[in-house]
Amino acid sequence: MAIDDRLQKHLASVLKEVEVSQGGFGGAVAVARRGELVAQAHFGEASPGRQWTDHTAALTWSVSKGVCAMIVAKLADDGFNVDKPICNVWPEFSANGKADITLAEVMTHHSGLPWFPDLGFSPSLDYPGSFGRQTDIASALAKAPPISQYRGKVAYQAFTYGWIIGEIVRRLKGISLSDFFREEICRPLSLNMGFNIRSIPSEIELAKPGTPLCAWEEVGNIDSVFADQSSPVRRALMVPAGMKFETVLKVTEQNEFLEVECPAISLISSATSLARIYSHFAAAHFVSPSIRDFFTQERRYGHDMITDSPRRMALGFALNAEPSMVFNSSPTVFGHPGFGGSLAFGDANGGLGFAYVTNAMIPSTEIDSRASRLSQALIENE
């Protein structure tokens, strides 16, 4: 499929208009159809003095969750049933009232497990090495009781979502989620992305995240949330009370963090690979059309008790939910935003894939205004 010059020029113009122009910051946008790139653009710097290029990738935060959903869809195509209890493949998970919890409940954020219990092991961003203790993480999740006030209600599982999926992949396939993703999806489709820095090709350059000056208000707001001992957002994000957002970003730059698998937030990708994987999934290239449709239909709609916003969920994918979670006007769009501004989505209508990634981190639980404007540019081009 050929590059759409008109769309590419329009996206480049809009990206230049909306992206942070401060030195050291930049971003990229890409659009694909049925697996083939049709437009891409990048702007600004990946780090001070280093230009953003086609080989630049970024840590995408919760954009990762949509790609995790594709991995589970691949398992489902092989016969795994997301509506059966997790303990069928992970017997230890049945402890403390979780015998009937399904992966579908985890993927729609109403299993009641938004964080780890107060007693025992819990990963924390003040100890980045704790995110690599996969055995301890799985054991703690297996022992954890659901939190009664969240069970059966929408309560965003910012980190636990990915670790539960990762353990299920290990139980079913005998390898890590990262290795399964690389061998079963990335290599066959020639995608340069992965759930840790060891999984991506050496020519890929990682952007350095930071907080631009224009984000001072949003950063101040999230720092206030992180200072609150009782904040559910802080607890779900594994942030110790009082840690600043800029400190969180510095932790995510450390090799100790980047080398481990943290599936709910650790996907490293360029905009191009993200757009292509969504377009492949939308076109049902690596799962059957029935599985694609099964994973992208609405499962849950309610007010998220963690982020205090509406959330309409398919299996791991967010769907349009006014006013804060709107991808575009299509009724069949599905995707996921990331905490600092990145966004990816797909649409089975036309096999569309769209992605925006940035290192100018503006914290929000809503879809970033830059990403929304770029999504709108798609409609303007039609």
Buried (B, 14 or more C-beta within 10 A) or exposed (E): EEEBEEBBEBBBEBBEEBBBBBEBBBBBBBBBBBBBBBBBBBBBBBBEEBEBEEEBBBBBBBBBBBBBBBBBBBBBBEEBEBEEBBBBBBEBBBBEEBEEBBBBBBBBBBBBBBBBBEEEBBBBBEBBEBBBBBEBBBBBBBBBEBBEEBBEBBBBBBBBBBBBBBBBBBBBBEBBBBBBBBEBBBEEBEBBBBBBBEBBEEEBBBBBBBBBEEBEEBBEBBBEBBBEEEBBBBBBBBBBEEBBBEBBBBBBBEEBBBBBBBBBBBBBBBBBBBBBBBBBBBBBBBBEEEBBBBBBEBBBEBEBBBBEBBBBBBBBBBBBBEEBBBBBEBEBBBBBBBBBBBBBBBBBEBBBBBBBBBBBBBBBBEBBEBBBBBBEBBEEBE
